[in-house]
Amino acid sequence: MRKLVSVLVVIALLGFGTSRGLDWWNYNLNTPVSPASQSVVFHIDQGELASQISDDLYTQRLIRDRNAFDLYVRLTNAGPKFEAGTFLLNRNMSMVQIIDALEHGRPDQVVVTIPEGFPLKFQAQYVEKSGIGTAADYLAAAKDPALASSYDFLASRPTAADPPLEGYLFPDTYSVDKSVGVKELIKAQLDQFGHVFSPDLRQQVAQATAARPAETVEAIVILASMVEREANKDSDRGNVCSVYYNRLKIGMPLGVDGTLLYALGRLTPEPTYPELQMNTPYNTRKHAGLPPGPISNPGKAALLACINPPQTKFLYYFTDPQGGTHFETNQTDFCRDLQSHGMNC
């Protein structure tokens, strides 16, 4: 009887161990390190061993277990198939997807990273640095009228807008075929804008909320483009956009110096006193309402901040010398707060 019990215990333990082992195996192979999209540029040198690749993937937090990676590579004989070159991976890719991507790299791919919040003419400088094409090539390709007619989210963009795609060339990291060049990059940026500013979000935009009126996609992009230039932290973006909605509601000029800088064709320094007197529709100190178009290409956080802003009574904000953003409901408190940080009202 004791022998039977012992055998049953051993069988149970083996079954438990097998089950746990299968869980570990499936988890590491099929569950990404992160559910959120986080692009990672990954490079494989010519002749690099699979064990070195495993270490690099683990260091860059693309896989969670080197042993699982090494075992899978040996079982599938994937190691000899890895291509040398630069790859655009993502932390929301499973280990199986990552290994597949490393087996099918193309040597003519170029990785381009474009930061959030830059106007088109400044995005072009990042494109040129990547080697995929000149800034002039990129700017010329962005004026292709065929592109604008291919995306429904551009329907509310004025047909005479110049540049026609300002605000919609989504900032992100892209892997682009060098033989196709800047045209493929622009198409990828527009595709990514449509993915981030999804049809569901576009439906939300058309419906008024307590914090904002019903809007067009163009209005949201304009607002988000200003938020991107004005707010340093994601946590401040919603409040900054609430200031704009509150001012628009009462007909108060937005007073965003970044819009005037856009008309002046620069990012810094702040406008001078004579420049602040300029009579341009981008001078939102003089002209109430939105400027004629977006002043930058905003990222996801800024877009969401203006689609779903908090409901506040803020009418004023400023950024202190340390980069913190302060919000006030009236000019008296605004001036007092400015002066307490050594700034003039």
Secondary structure as the mmCIF struct_conf table of DSSP 4:
data_model
#
loop_
_struct_conf.conf_type_id
_struct_conf.id
_struct_conf.beg_label_comp_id
_struct_conf.beg_label_asym_id
_struct_conf.beg_label_seq_id
_struct_conf.end_label_comp_id
_struct_conf.end_label_asym_id
_struct_conf.end_label_seq_id
HELX_RH_AL_P HELX_RH_AL_P1 ARG A 2 ASN A 30
BEND BEND1 THR A 31 THR A 31
BEND BEND2 VAL A 33 VAL A 33
BEND BEND3 PRO A 35 ALA A 36
STRN STRN1 SER A 39 ILE A 44
TURN_TY1_P TURN_TY1_P1 GLN A 46 GLY A 47
HELX_RH_AL_P HELX_RH_AL_P2 ALA A 50 THR A 59
TURN_TY1_P TURN_TY1_P2 GLN A 60 ARG A 61
BEND BEND4 LEU A 62 LEU A 62
BEND BEND5 ARG A 64 ARG A 64
HELX_RH_AL_P HELX_RH_AL_P3 ARG A 66 THR A 76
TURN_TY1_P TURN_TY1_P3 ASN A 77 ASN A 77
HELX_RH_3T_P HELX_RH_3T_P1 GLY A 79 LYS A 81
HELX_LH_PP_P HELX_LH_PP_P1 PHE A 82 ALA A 84
STRN STRN2 GLY A 85 ASN A 90
TURN_TY1_P TURN_TY1_P4 ARG A 91 ASN A 92
BEND BEND6 MET A 93 MET A 93
HELX_RH_AL_P HELX_RH_AL_P4 MET A 95 GLU A 103
TURN_TY1_P TURN_TY1_P5 HIS A 104 HIS A 104
TURN_TY1_P TURN_TY1_P6 PRO A 107 ASP A 108
STRN STRN3 GLN A 109 THR A 113
TURN_TY1_P TURN_TY1_P7 GLU A 116 GLY A 117
STRN STRN4 PHE A 118 PHE A 118
HELX_RH_AL_P HELX_RH_AL_P5 LEU A 120 SER A 130
TURN_TY1_P TURN_TY1_P8 GLY A 131 GLY A 131
BEND BEND7 ILE A 132 GLY A 133
HELX_RH_AL_P HELX_RH_AL_P6 ALA A 135 ALA A 141
TURN_TY1_P TURN_TY1_P9 ALA A 142 LYS A 143
HELX_RH_AL_P HELX_RH_AL_P7 PRO A 145 ALA A 148
TURN_TY1_P TURN_TY1_P10 SER A 149 SER A 150
HELX_RH_3T_P HELX_RH_3T_P2 ASP A 152 LEU A 154
TURN_TY1_P TURN_TY1_P11 ALA A 155 SER A 156
BEND BEND8 ARG A 157 ARG A 157
TURN_TY1_P TURN_TY1_P12 THR A 159 ALA A 160
BEND BEND9 ASP A 162 PRO A 163
TURN_TY1_P TURN_TY1_P13 PRO A 164 TYR A 168
BEND BEND10 LEU A 169 LEU A 169
BEND BEND11 ASP A 172 ASP A 172
STRN STRN5 THR A 173 ASP A 177
TURN_TY1_P TURN_TY1_P14 LYS A 178 GLY A 181
HELX_RH_AL_P HELX_RH_AL_P8 VAL A 182 VAL A 196
BEND BEND12 PHE A 197 PHE A 197
HELX_RH_AL_P HELX_RH_AL_P9 PRO A 199 VAL A 205
TURN_TY1_P TURN_TY1_P15 ALA A 206 ALA A 206
BEND BEND13 GLN A 207 GLN A 207
BEND BEND14 ALA A 210 ARG A 212
HELX_RH_AL_P HELX_RH_AL_P10 VAL A 217 GLU A 230
BEND BEND15 ASN A 232 LYS A 233
HELX_RH_AL_P HELX_RH_AL_P11 ASP A 234 ILE A 250
TURN_TY1_P TURN_TY1_P16 GLY A 251 GLY A 251
HELX_RH_AL_P HELX_RH_AL_P12 ASP A 257 LEU A 264
TURN_TY1_P TURN_TY1_P17 GLY A 265 GLY A 265
BEND BEND16 LEU A 267 LEU A 267
BEND BEND17 PRO A 269 PRO A 269
HELX_LH_PP_P HELX_LH_PP_P2 GLU A 270 THR A 272
HELX_RH_AL_P HELX_RH_AL_P13 TYR A 273 LEU A 276
TURN_TY1_P TURN_TY1_P18 GLN A 277 GLN A 277
TURN_TY1_P TURN_TY1_P19 PRO A 281 TYR A 282
TURN_TY1_P TURN_TY1_P20 THR A 284 LYS A 286
BEND BEND18 HIS A 287 HIS A 287
BEND BEND19 GLY A 289 GLY A 289
BEND BEND20 PRO A 292 GLY A 293
BEND BEND21 ILE A 295 SER A 296
STRN STRN6 ASN A 297 ASN A 297
HELX_RH_AL_P HELX_RH_AL_P14 LYS A 300 ILE A 307
BEND BEND22 ASN A 308 ASN A 308
STRN STRN7 TYR A 316 THR A 319
TURN_TY1_P TURN_TY1_P21 PRO A 321 GLN A 322
BEND BEND23 GLY A 323 GLY A 323
STRN STRN8 THR A 325 GLU A 328
BEND BEND24 THR A 329 ASN A 330
HELX_RH_AL_P HELX_RH_AL_P15 GLN A 331 SER A 340
TURN_TY1_P TURN_TY1_P22 HIS A 341 GLY A 342
#
